[in-house]
Amino acid sequence: MIERFLPGAGGVENVAWQVAHELARQDEDVTVLAREIDARTEVPTERIPAPRTWQPLRIARFSARVTARLARSDFDVVHGFSHTRTQDLFRAGGGSHRDWLRRTHPGARGRLRTLSPRYRVRFAVERDVFERSPQRIQCASRLVADVLEREHGVARERILLLPNAVDFETFAPEPNAAAAAMLRNEHAANDALVWLLPASGWHRKGLDTALRALATRPEHEILWVAGGDAPAPWQARVRAAGVEGRVRFLGRRADMPTVYAAVDGVVLPTRYDPFANATLEAAAAGRAIVTTRANGASEWLGSELIALDRADDAHALAASLARLADADERRRRGSALRERARQLDWPSHTRALRAEYASIFERRAAAR
Protein backbone atom coordinates (compact mmCIF):
# COMPACT_ATOMS: atom_id res chain seq x y z
CA MET A 1 0.00 0.00 0.00
CA ILE A 2 1.34 3.39 -1.02
CA GLU A 3 -0.48 6.69 -1.52
CA ARG A 4 1.33 7.54 -4.77
CA PHE A 5 2.57 4.63 -6.86
CA LEU A 6 4.83 6.65 -9.14
CA PRO A 7 8.47 6.11 -10.18
CA GLY A 8 10.82 8.95 -9.36
CA ALA A 9 8.21 11.00 -7.47
CA GLY A 10 10.13 10.83 -4.20
CA GLY A 11 12.08 8.53 -1.92
CA VAL A 12 9.25 6.32 -0.62
CA GLU A 13 7.46 6.29 -3.98
CA ASN A 14 10.57 5.09 -5.77
CA VAL A 15 11.20 2.38 -3.16
CA ALA A 16 7.62 1.07 -3.42
CA TRP A 17 7.82 1.07 -7.21
CA GLN A 18 11.10 -0.83 -7.25
CA VAL A 19 9.98 -3.36 -4.62
CA ALA A 20 6.63 -4.12 -6.31
CA HIS A 21 8.19 -4.70 -9.71
CA GLU A 22 11.08 -6.73 -8.32
CA LEU A 23 8.62 -8.91 -6.38
CA ALA A 24 6.80 -9.57 -9.65
CA ARG A 25 10.11 -10.43 -11.36
CA GLN A 26 10.74 -12.91 -8.55
CA ASP A 27 7.38 -14.57 -9.34
CA GLU A 28 5.36 -13.25 -6.42
CA ASP A 29 1.67 -12.37 -6.85
CA VAL A 30 1.58 -8.64 -6.14
CA THR A 31 -1.28 -6.14 -5.88
CA VAL A 32 -0.66 -2.47 -5.20
CA LEU A 33 -3.32 -0.38 -3.46
CA ALA A 34 -2.80 3.34 -4.12
CA ARG A 35 -4.73 6.57 -4.60
CA GLU A 36 -2.51 7.70 -7.50
CA ILE A 37 -1.09 5.20 -10.00
CA ASP A 38 1.34 5.58 -12.90
CA ALA A 39 0.04 3.92 -16.07
CA ARG A 40 3.50 2.50 -16.83
CA THR A 41 3.29 -0.02 -14.01
CA GLU A 42 3.56 -3.68 -14.89
CA VAL A 43 1.97 -5.01 -11.71
CA PRO A 44 -1.76 -5.22 -10.89
CA THR A 45 -3.09 -2.18 -9.05
CA GLU A 46 -6.29 -0.99 -7.41
CA ARG A 47 -7.09 2.69 -7.03
CA ILE A 48 -8.20 3.72 -3.54
CA PRO A 49 -10.16 6.99 -3.69
CA ALA A 50 -8.90 9.67 -1.32
CA PRO A 51 -8.68 13.47 -1.39
CA ARG A 52 -5.62 15.02 -3.02
CA THR A 53 -5.79 18.21 -0.94
CA TRP A 54 -5.40 18.96 2.76
CA GLN A 55 -2.92 16.41 4.00
CA PRO A 56 -4.60 15.46 7.32
CA LEU A 57 -7.84 14.50 5.58
CA ARG A 58 -5.97 12.72 2.80
CA ILE A 59 -3.96 10.57 5.22
CA ALA A 60 -6.98 9.73 7.36
CA ARG A 61 -9.23 8.84 4.43
CA PHE A 62 -6.61 6.75 2.64
CA SER A 63 -5.87 4.79 5.80
CA ALA A 64 -9.57 4.19 6.50
CA ARG A 65 -10.36 3.13 2.96
CA VAL A 66 -7.48 0.70 2.58
CA THR A 67 -8.48 -0.81 5.92
CA ALA A 68 -12.01 -1.33 4.58
CA ARG A 69 -10.59 -2.82 1.38
CA LEU A 70 -8.37 -5.23 3.30
CA ALA A 71 -11.38 -6.49 5.26
CA ARG A 72 -12.73 -7.85 1.97
CA SER A 73 -9.47 -9.48 0.84
CA ASP A 74 -7.50 -12.65 1.38
CA PHE A 75 -3.98 -11.24 0.92
CA ASP A 76 -1.32 -13.36 2.60
CA VAL A 77 0.79 -10.37 3.66
CA VAL A 78 0.11 -6.62 3.62
CA HIS A 79 3.06 -4.21 3.40
CA GLY A 80 2.38 -0.54 4.14
CA PHE A 81 4.57 2.24 2.74
CA SER A 82 2.40 5.22 3.75
CA HIS A 83 0.78 6.36 7.00
CA THR A 84 -1.77 3.53 7.24
CA ARG A 85 -2.94 1.81 10.39
CA THR A 86 -3.60 -1.70 9.07
CA GLN A 87 -0.80 -3.89 7.70
CA ASP A 88 1.46 -6.78 8.65
CA LEU A 89 4.68 -4.90 7.91
CA PHE A 90 4.94 -1.11 8.23
CA ARG A 91 7.84 0.58 6.48
CA ALA A 92 8.91 3.43 8.75
CA GLY A 93 10.62 5.23 5.88
CA GLY A 94 10.22 8.62 7.53
CA GLY A 95 11.23 7.36 10.95
CA SER A 96 9.28 8.76 13.87
CA HIS A 97 7.56 12.00 12.90
CA ARG A 98 7.93 13.22 16.47
CA ASP A 99 11.69 12.73 16.19
CA TRP A 100 11.73 14.34 12.72
CA LEU A 101 10.01 17.45 14.07
CA ARG A 102 12.30 17.75 17.07
CA ARG A 103 15.45 17.49 14.94
CA THR A 104 14.36 19.83 12.14
CA HIS A 105 12.40 22.43 14.18
CA PRO A 106 13.82 22.44 17.71
CA GLY A 107 12.44 24.50 20.57
CA ALA A 108 9.23 26.51 20.66
CA ARG A 109 8.88 26.52 16.89
CA GLY A 110 8.60 22.74 16.81
CA ARG A 111 6.29 22.56 19.82
CA LEU A 112 3.92 25.00 18.13
CA ARG A 113 3.81 22.82 15.04
CA THR A 114 2.59 19.85 17.08
CA LEU A 115 -0.75 21.65 17.39
CA SER A 116 -1.27 21.55 13.62
CA PRO A 117 -3.69 18.90 12.23
CA ARG A 118 -0.95 18.03 9.72
CA TYR A 119 1.24 16.65 12.48
CA ARG A 120 -1.45 15.44 14.85
CA VAL A 121 -2.85 12.96 12.33
CA ARG A 122 0.63 11.55 11.67
CA PHE A 123 1.34 11.27 15.40
CA ALA A 124 -1.96 9.42 15.88
CA VAL A 125 -1.21 6.87 13.14
CA GLU A 126 2.29 6.29 14.47
CA ARG A 127 1.01 5.76 18.03
CA ASP A 128 -1.43 3.13 16.74
CA VAL A 129 1.23 1.35 14.67
CA PHE A 130 4.25 1.66 16.96
CA GLU A 131 2.68 1.52 20.42
CA ARG A 132 -0.73 -0.18 20.15
CA SER A 133 -0.21 -3.06 17.73
CA PRO A 134 2.10 -6.03 17.21
CA GLN A 135 2.86 -5.07 13.60
CA ARG A 136 6.36 -5.67 12.27
CA ILE A 137 8.29 -2.45 11.58
CA GLN A 138 10.76 -2.10 8.71
CA CYS A 139 13.60 0.36 9.39
CA ALA A 140 16.31 1.33 6.92
CA SER A 141 18.77 2.33 9.64
CA ARG A 142 19.65 1.80 13.28
CA LEU A 143 19.18 5.58 13.61
CA VAL A 144 15.42 5.01 13.22
CA ALA A 145 15.23 1.69 15.04
CA ASP A 146 16.85 3.10 18.17
CA VAL A 147 14.33 5.95 18.35
CA LEU A 148 11.39 3.57 17.92
CA GLU A 149 12.71 1.34 20.69
CA ARG A 150 13.61 4.18 23.05
CA GLU A 151 10.73 6.62 22.54
CA HIS A 152 7.84 4.47 21.28
CA GLY A 153 8.51 1.27 23.19
CA VAL A 154 8.85 -0.89 20.07
CA ALA A 155 10.38 -4.23 21.04
CA ARG A 156 13.57 -4.98 19.14
CA GLU A 157 12.20 -8.30 17.90
CA ARG A 158 9.45 -6.41 16.02
CA ILE A 159 11.99 -4.59 13.87
CA LEU A 160 13.25 -5.64 10.43
CA LEU A 161 16.49 -3.70 9.82
CA LEU A 162 16.95 -3.48 6.06
CA PRO A 163 18.84 -0.76 4.14
CA ASN A 164 17.42 0.77 1.00
CA ALA A 165 18.79 -0.26 -2.36
CA VAL A 166 19.93 1.33 -5.60
CA ASP A 167 19.84 0.52 -9.31
CA PHE A 168 23.60 0.27 -9.55
CA GLU A 169 23.91 0.30 -13.33
CA THR A 170 21.59 3.29 -13.79
CA PHE A 171 23.94 5.49 -11.77
CA ALA A 172 27.19 4.15 -13.22
CA PRO A 173 29.25 7.17 -14.32
CA GLU A 174 30.58 5.80 -17.62
CA PRO A 175 27.29 5.62 -19.62
CA ASN A 176 26.43 9.16 -18.46
CA ALA A 177 29.83 10.69 -19.25
CA ALA A 178 28.96 12.45 -22.52
CA ALA A 179 25.78 14.07 -21.18
CA ALA A 180 27.64 14.95 -17.97
CA ALA A 181 30.34 16.80 -19.93
CA MET A 182 27.68 18.86 -21.69
CA LEU A 183 25.97 19.72 -18.40
CA ARG A 184 29.25 20.73 -16.81
CA ASN A 185 30.19 22.93 -19.77
CA GLU A 186 26.81 24.64 -19.44
CA HIS A 187 27.02 25.40 -15.72
CA ALA A 188 30.68 25.51 -14.66
CA ALA A 189 34.02 26.95 -15.77
CA ASN A 190 36.74 24.55 -16.89
CA ASP A 191 38.77 24.88 -13.69
CA ALA A 192 35.79 24.71 -11.30
CA LEU A 193 35.51 22.19 -8.50
CA VAL A 194 31.81 21.36 -8.40
CA TRP A 195 29.99 20.16 -5.26
CA LEU A 196 26.38 18.96 -5.45
CA LEU A 197 23.60 19.10 -2.85
CA PRO A 198 20.98 16.69 -4.30
CA ALA A 199 17.78 17.13 -2.31
CA SER A 200 14.52 18.92 -1.80
CA GLY A 201 13.60 20.33 1.60
CA TRP A 202 16.71 22.50 1.76
CA HIS A 203 16.32 23.62 5.37
CA ARG A 204 16.31 20.02 6.60
CA LYS A 205 19.06 19.02 4.16
CA GLY A 206 21.40 21.69 5.52
CA LEU A 207 21.77 24.05 2.57
CA ASP A 208 22.44 26.88 5.01
CA THR A 209 25.44 24.98 6.38
CA ALA A 210 26.68 24.25 2.87
CA LEU A 211 26.55 27.95 1.96
CA ARG A 212 28.53 28.97 5.05
CA ALA A 213 31.14 26.28 4.34
CA LEU A 214 31.41 27.30 0.69
CA ALA A 215 32.11 30.90 1.75
CA THR A 216 35.39 29.78 3.34
CA ARG A 217 36.56 27.81 0.30
CA PRO A 218 38.45 29.10 -2.77
CA GLU A 219 36.56 30.98 -5.47
CA HIS A 220 36.84 28.16 -8.01
CA GLU A 221 34.75 25.85 -5.79
CA ILE A 222 31.07 26.11 -6.61
CA LEU A 223 27.83 24.47 -5.44
CA TRP A 224 25.05 23.01 -7.54
CA VAL A 225 21.71 22.47 -5.81
CA ALA A 226 19.30 19.99 -7.41
CA GLY A 227 15.81 19.86 -5.91
CA GLY A 228 12.28 21.12 -6.11
CA ASP A 229 12.32 23.96 -3.55
CA ALA A 230 11.79 27.56 -4.65
CA PRO A 231 15.25 29.15 -4.92
CA ALA A 232 14.07 32.77 -4.50
CA PRO A 233 13.93 32.69 -0.65
CA TRP A 234 17.47 31.28 -0.62
CA GLN A 235 18.99 33.90 -2.89
CA ALA A 236 19.22 36.34 0.06
CA ARG A 237 21.15 33.71 2.03
CA VAL A 238 23.47 33.20 -0.92
CA ARG A 239 24.20 36.93 -0.97
CA ALA A 240 24.57 37.09 2.82
CA ALA A 241 27.11 34.25 2.70
CA GLY A 242 29.11 36.12 0.06
CA VAL A 243 28.89 33.30 -2.50
CA GLU A 244 26.77 35.00 -5.14
CA GLY A 245 27.75 33.66 -8.56
CA ARG A 246 29.08 30.43 -7.03
CA VAL A 247 25.72 28.71 -6.40
CA ARG A 248 23.61 27.32 -9.22
CA PHE A 249 20.04 26.13 -8.56
CA LEU A 250 19.33 23.37 -11.09
CA GLY A 251 15.71 22.72 -10.09
CA ARG A 252 14.13 19.30 -9.99
CA ARG A 253 16.00 17.00 -12.37
CA ALA A 254 14.88 13.89 -14.21
CA ASP A 255 18.51 13.15 -15.20
CA MET A 256 20.15 12.69 -11.80
CA PRO A 257 22.57 9.98 -13.05
CA THR A 258 23.95 12.61 -15.43
CA VAL A 259 24.12 15.23 -12.67
CA TYR A 260 26.08 12.92 -10.37
CA ALA A 261 28.48 12.09 -13.19
CA ALA A 262 29.05 15.80 -13.85
CA VAL A 263 30.15 16.81 -10.33
CA ASP A 264 33.27 16.24 -8.24
CA GLY A 265 31.57 15.37 -4.97
CA VAL A 266 28.32 15.41 -3.01
CA VAL A 267 27.54 17.35 0.16
CA LEU A 268 24.45 16.61 2.25
CA PRO A 269 24.74 18.13 5.75
CA THR A 270 21.26 16.93 6.62
CA ARG A 271 19.61 17.58 9.97
CA TYR A 272 17.62 14.34 9.72
CA ASP A 273 17.30 11.59 7.13
CA PRO A 274 16.26 8.07 8.11
CA PHE A 275 18.03 7.00 4.91
CA ALA A 276 18.90 9.56 2.22
CA ASN A 277 18.58 7.66 -1.06
CA ALA A 278 20.55 10.41 -2.79
CA THR A 279 23.57 9.33 -0.73
CA LEU A 280 23.32 5.80 -2.08
CA GLU A 281 22.84 7.07 -5.64
CA ALA A 282 25.95 9.24 -5.32
CA ALA A 283 27.89 6.25 -4.02
CA ALA A 284 26.76 4.15 -7.00
CA ALA A 285 28.02 6.98 -9.22
CA GLY A 286 31.42 6.73 -7.55
CA ARG A 287 31.33 10.19 -6.02
CA ALA A 288 32.99 11.23 -2.77
CA ILE A 289 30.37 12.16 -0.17
CA VAL A 290 30.17 14.36 2.92
CA THR A 291 26.99 13.95 4.98
CA THR A 292 26.10 13.70 8.68
CA ARG A 293 25.48 10.98 11.21
CA ALA A 294 21.85 12.10 11.18
CA ASN A 295 21.65 10.40 7.78
CA GLY A 296 20.87 6.71 8.34
CA ALA A 297 22.53 5.81 5.03
CA SER A 298 25.89 6.70 6.59
CA GLU A 299 25.64 3.50 8.68
CA TRP A 300 25.86 1.33 5.57
CA LEU A 301 28.53 2.99 3.41
CA GLY A 302 31.68 2.51 5.45
CA SER A 303 34.51 4.74 6.59
CA GLU A 304 35.23 6.24 3.16
CA LEU A 305 32.06 8.29 3.51
CA ILE A 306 32.70 11.41 5.60
CA ALA A 307 29.98 11.74 8.26
CA LEU A 308 29.89 14.94 10.34
CA ASP A 309 28.69 14.85 13.92
CA ARG A 310 26.60 18.04 13.58
CA ALA A 311 24.56 19.32 10.67
CA ASP A 312 25.24 22.97 11.53
CA ASP A 313 29.03 22.62 11.73
CA ALA A 314 30.09 24.64 8.69
CA HIS A 315 33.72 24.60 9.84
CA ALA A 316 33.82 20.77 9.83
CA LEU A 317 32.10 20.68 6.45
CA ALA A 318 34.64 23.14 5.00
CA ALA A 319 37.50 21.05 6.41
CA SER A 320 36.02 17.96 4.75
CA LEU A 321 35.78 19.77 1.43
CA ALA A 322 39.42 20.78 1.82
CA ARG A 323 40.35 17.09 2.17
CA LEU A 324 38.35 16.26 -0.94
CA ALA A 325 39.92 19.06 -2.98
CA ASP A 326 42.62 16.51 -3.81
CA ALA A 327 41.52 14.58 -6.92
CA ASP A 328 43.26 11.35 -5.87
CA GLU A 329 41.49 11.46 -2.50
CA ARG A 330 38.13 11.92 -4.21
CA ARG A 331 38.77 9.04 -6.60
CA ARG A 332 39.88 6.71 -3.81
CA ARG A 333 36.84 7.42 -1.66
CA GLY A 334 34.45 7.39 -4.60
CA SER A 335 35.73 4.01 -5.78
CA ALA A 336 35.32 2.50 -2.31
CA LEU A 337 31.80 3.92 -1.98
CA ARG A 338 30.83 2.50 -5.35
CA GLU A 339 31.87 -0.98 -4.22
CA ARG A 340 29.75 -0.56 -1.10
CA ALA A 341 26.74 0.52 -3.17
CA ARG A 342 27.17 -2.51 -5.44
CA GLN A 343 26.15 -4.72 -2.50
CA LEU A 344 22.87 -2.83 -1.91
CA ASP A 345 20.85 -3.93 -4.94
CA TRP A 346 17.10 -4.31 -5.42
CA PRO A 347 17.07 -8.11 -6.02
CA SER A 348 18.84 -8.70 -2.69
CA HIS A 349 16.61 -6.18 -0.91
CA THR A 350 13.51 -7.88 -2.25
CA ARG A 351 14.71 -11.37 -1.37
CA ALA A 352 15.10 -10.17 2.22
CA LEU A 353 11.53 -8.85 2.13
CA ARG A 354 10.26 -12.16 0.75
CA ALA A 355 11.89 -13.96 3.67
CA GLU A 356 10.17 -11.53 6.03
CA TYR A 357 6.81 -12.08 4.29
CA ALA A 358 7.22 -15.86 4.61
CA SER A 359 8.00 -15.50 8.32
CA ILE A 360 4.90 -13.32 8.85
CA PHE A 361 2.72 -15.83 7.00
CA GLU A 362 4.12 -18.77 8.96
CA ARG A 363 3.55 -17.03 12.30
CA ARG A 364 -0.03 -16.30 11.35
CA ALA A 365 -0.60 -19.91 10.28
CA ALA A 366 0.89 -21.18 13.54
CA ALA A 367 -1.37 -18.87 15.55
CA ARG A 368 -4.44 -20.20 13.75
C-alpha positions in Angstrom: 0.0 0.0 0.0 1.3 3.4 -1.0 -0.5 6.7 -1.5 1.3 7.5 -4.8 2.6 4.6 -6.9 4.8 6.6 -9.1 8.5 6.1 -10.2 10.8 9.0 -9.4 8.2 11.0 -7.5 10.1 10.8 -4.2 12.1 8.5 -1.9 9.3 6.3 -0.6 7.5 6.3 -4.0 10.6 5.1 -5.8 11.2 2.4 -3.2 7.6 1.1 -3.4 7.8 1.1 -7.2 11.1 -0.8 -7.3 10.0 -3.4 -4.6 6.6 -4.1 -6.3 8.2 -4.7 -9.7 11.1 -6.7 -8.3 8.6 -8.9 -6.4 6.8 -9.6 -9.6 10.1 -10.4 -11.4 10.7 -12.9 -8.5 7.4 -14.6 -9.3 5.4 -13.2 -6.4 1.7 -12.4 -6.9 1.6 -8.6 -6.1 -1.3 -6.1 -5.9 -0.7 -2.5 -5.2 -3.3 -0.4 -3.5 -2.8 3.3 -4.1 -4.7 6.6 -4.6 -2.5 7.7 -7.5 -1.1 5.2 -10.0 1.3 5.6 -12.9 0.0 3.9 -16.1 3.5 2.5 -16.8 3.3 0.0 -14.0 3.6 -3.7 -14.9 2.0 -5.0 -11.7 -1.8 -5.2 -10.9 -3.1 -2.2 -9.1 -6.3 -1.0 -7.4 -7.1 2.7 -7.0 -8.2 3.7 -3.5 -10.2 7.0 -3.7 -8.9 9.7 -1.3 -8.7 13.5 -1.4 -5.6 15.0 -3.0 -5.8 18.2 -0.9 -5.4 19.0 2.8 -2.9 16.4 4.0 -4.6 15.5 7.3 -7.8 14.5 5.6 -6.0 12.7 2.8 -4.0 10.6 5.2 -7.0 9.7 7.4 -9.2 8.8 4.4 -6.6 6.8 2.6 -5.9 4.8 5.8 -9.6 4.2 6.5 -10.4 3.1 3.0 -7.5 0.7 2.6 -8.5 -0.8 5.9 -12.0 -1.3 4.6 -10.6 -2.8 1.4 -8.4 -5.2 3.3 -11.4 -6.5 5.3 -12.7 -7.9 2.0 -9.5 -9.5 0.8 -7.5 -12.6 1.4 -4.0 -11.2 0.9 -1.3 -13.4 2.6 0.8 -10.4 3.7 0.1 -6.6 3.6 3.1 -4.2 3.4 2.4 -0.5 4.1 4.6 2.2 2.7 2.4 5.2 3.7 0.8 6.4 7.0 -1.8 3.5 7.2 -2.9 1.8 10.4 -3.6 -1.7 9.1 -0.8 -3.9 7.7 1.5 -6.8 8.7 4.7 -4.9 7.9 4.9 -1.1 8.2 7.8 0.6 6.5 8.9 3.4 8.8 10.6 5.2 5.9 10.2 8.6 7.5 11.2 7.4 10.9 9.3 8.8 13.9 7.6 12.0 12.9 7.9 13.2 16.5 11.7 12.7 16.2 11.7 14.3 12.7 10.0 17.5 14.1 12.3 17.7 17.1 15.5 17.5 14.9 14.4 19.8 12.1 12.4 22.4 14.2 13.8 22.4 17.7 12.4 24.5 20.6 9.2 26.5 20.7 8.9 26.5 16.9 8.6 22.7 16.8 6.3 22.6 19.8 3.9 25.0 18.1 3.8 22.8 15.0 2.6 19.8 17.1 -0.7 21.7 17.4 -1.3 21.6 13.6 -3.7 18.9 12.2 -1.0 18.0 9.7 1.2 16.6 12.5 -1.5 15.4 14.9 -2.9 13.0 12.3 0.6 11.6 11.7 1.3 11.3 15.4 -2.0 9.4 15.9 -1.2 6.9 13.1 2.3 6.3 14.5 1.0 5.8 18.0 -1.4 3.1 16.7 1.2 1.3 14.7 4.3 1.7 17.0 2.7 1.5 20.4 -0.7 -0.2 20.1 -0.2 -3.1 17.7 2.1 -6.0 17.2 2.9 -5.1 13.6 6.4 -5.7 12.3 8.3 -2.4 11.6 10.8 -2.1 8.7 13.6 0.4 9.4 16.3 1.3 6.9 18.8 2.3 9.6 19.7 1.8 13.3 19.2 5.6 13.6 15.4 5.0 13.2 15.2 1.7 15.0 16.9 3.1 18.2 14.3 5.9 18.3 11.4 3.6 17.9 12.7 1.3 20.7 13.6 4.2 23.1 10.7 6.6 22.5 7.8 4.5 21.3 8.5 1.3 23.2 8.8 -0.9 20.1 10.4 -4.2 21.0 13.6 -5.0 19.1 12.2 -8.3 17.9 9.4 -6.4 16.0 12.0 -4.6 13.9 13.3 -5.6 10.4 16.5 -3.7 9.8 17.0 -3.5 6.1 18.8 -0.8 4.1 17.4 0.8 1.0 18.8 -0.3 -2.4 19.9 1.3 -5.6 19.8 0.5 -9.3 23.6 0.3 -9.5 23.9 0.3 -13.3 21.6 3.3 -13.8 23.9 5.5 -11.8 27.2 4.1 -13.2 29.2 7.2 -14.3 30.6 5.8 -17.6 27.3 5.6 -19.6 26.4 9.2 -18.5 29.8 10.7 -19.2 29.0 12.5 -22.5 25.8 14.1 -21.2 27.6 14.9 -18.0 30.3 16.8 -19.9 27.7 18.9 -21.7 26.0 19.7 -18.4 29.2 20.7 -16.8 30.2 22.9 -19.8 26.8 24.6 -19.4 27.0 25.4 -15.7 30.7 25.5 -14.7 34.0 26.9 -15.8 36.7 24.5 -16.9 38.8 24.9 -13.7 35.8 24.7 -11.3 35.5 22.2 -8.5 31.8 21.4 -8.4 30.0 20.2 -5.3 26.4 19.0 -5.4 23.6 19.1 -2.9 21.0 16.7 -4.3 17.8 17.1 -2.3 14.5 18.9 -1.8 13.6 20.3 1.6 16.7 22.5 1.8 16.3 23.6 5.4 16.3 20.0 6.6 19.1 19.0 4.2 21.4 21.7 5.5 21.8 24.0 2.6 22.4 26.9 5.0 25.4 25.0 6.4 26.7 24.3 2.9 26.5 28.0 2.0 28.5 29.0 5.0 31.1 26.3 4.3 31.4 27.3 0.7 32.1 30.9 1.8 35.4 29.8 3.3 36.6 27.8 0.3 38.5 29.1 -2.8 36.6 31.0 -5.5 36.8 28.2 -8.0 34.8 25.8 -5.8 31.1 26.1 -6.6 27.8 24.5 -5.4 25.0 23.0 -7.5 21.7 22.5 -5.8 19.3 20.0 -7.4 15.8 19.9 -5.9 12.3 21.1 -6.1 12.3 24.0 -3.6 11.8 27.6 -4.6 15.2 29.2 -4.9 14.1 32.8 -4.5 13.9 32.7 -0.7 17.5 31.3 -0.6 19.0 33.9 -2.9 19.2 36.3 0.1 21.1 33.7 2.0 23.5 33.2 -0.9 24.2 36.9 -1.0 24.6 37.1 2.8 27.1 34.3 2.7 29.1 36.1 0.1 28.9 33.3 -2.5 26.8 35.0 -5.1 27.7 33.7 -8.6 29.1 30.4 -7.0 25.7 28.7 -6.4 23.6 27.3 -9.2 20.0 26.1 -8.6 19.3 23.4 -11.1 15.7 22.7 -10.1 14.1 19.3 -10.0 16.0 17.0 -12.4 14.9 13.9 -14.2 18.5 13.1 -15.2 20.1 12.7 -11.8 22.6 10.0 -13.0 23.9 12.6 -15.4 24.1 15.2 -12.7 26.1 12.9 -10.4 28.5 12.1 -13.2 29.1 15.8 -13.8 30.1 16.8 -10.3 33.3 16.2 -8.2 31.6 15.4 -5.0 28.3 15.4 -3.0 27.5 17.3 0.2 24.4 16.6 2.2 24.7 18.1 5.8 21.3 16.9 6.6 19.6 17.6 10.0 17.6 14.3 9.7 17.3 11.6 7.1 16.3 8.1 8.1 18.0 7.0 4.9 18.9 9.6 2.2 18.6 7.7 -1.1 20.6 10.4 -2.8 23.6 9.3 -0.7 23.3 5.8 -2.1 22.8 7.1 -5.6 25.9 9.2 -5.3 27.9 6.2 -4.0 26.8 4.2 -7.0 28.0 7.0 -9.2 31.4 6.7 -7.5 31.3 10.2 -6.0 33.0 11.2 -2.8 30.4 12.2 -0.2 30.2 14.4 2.9 27.0 13.9 5.0 26.1 13.7 8.7 25.5 11.0 11.2 21.9 12.1 11.2 21.7 10.4 7.8 20.9 6.7 8.3 22.5 5.8 5.0 25.9 6.7 6.6 25.6 3.5 8.7 25.9 1.3 5.6 28.5 3.0 3.4 31.7 2.5 5.5 34.5 4.7 6.6 35.2 6.2 3.2 32.1 8.3 3.5 32.7 11.4 5.6 30.0 11.7 8.3 29.9 14.9 10.3 28.7 14.9 13.9 26.6 18.0 13.6 24.6 19.3 10.7 25.2 23.0 11.5 29.0 22.6 11.7 30.1 24.6 8.7 33.7 24.6 9.8 33.8 20.8 9.8 32.1 20.7 6.5 34.6 23.1 5.0 37.5 21.1 6.4 36.0 18.0 4.8 35.8 19.8 1.4 39.4 20.8 1.8 40.3 17.1 2.2 38.3 16.3 -0.9 39.9 19.1 -3.0 42.6 16.5 -3.8 41.5 14.6 -6.9 43.3 11.3 -5.9 41.5 11.5 -2.5 38.1 11.9 -4.2 38.8 9.0 -6.6 39.9 6.7 -3.8 36.8 7.4 -1.7 34.4 7.4 -4.6 35.7 4.0 -5.8 35.3 2.5 -2.3 31.8 3.9 -2.0 30.8 2.5 -5.4 31.9 -1.0 -4.2 29.7 -0.6 -1.1 26.7 0.5 -3.2 27.2 -2.5 -5.4 26.2 -4.7 -2.5 22.9 -2.8 -1.9 20.9 -3.9 -4.9 17.1 -4.3 -5.4 17.1 -8.1 -6.0 18.8 -8.7 -2.7 16.6 -6.2 -0.9 13.5 -7.9 -2.3 14.7 -11.4 -1.4 15.1 -10.2 2.2 11.5 -8.9 2.1 10.3 -12.2 0.8 11.9 -14.0 3.7 10.2 -11.5 6.0 6.8 -12.1 4.3 7.2 -15.9 4.6 8.0 -15.5 8.3 4.9 -13.3 8.8 2.7 -15.8 7.0 4.1 -18.8 9.0 3.6 -17.0 12.3 0.0 -16.3 11.4 -0.6 -19.9 10.3 0.9 -21.2 13.5 -1.4 -18.9 15.5 -4.4 -20.2 13.8 
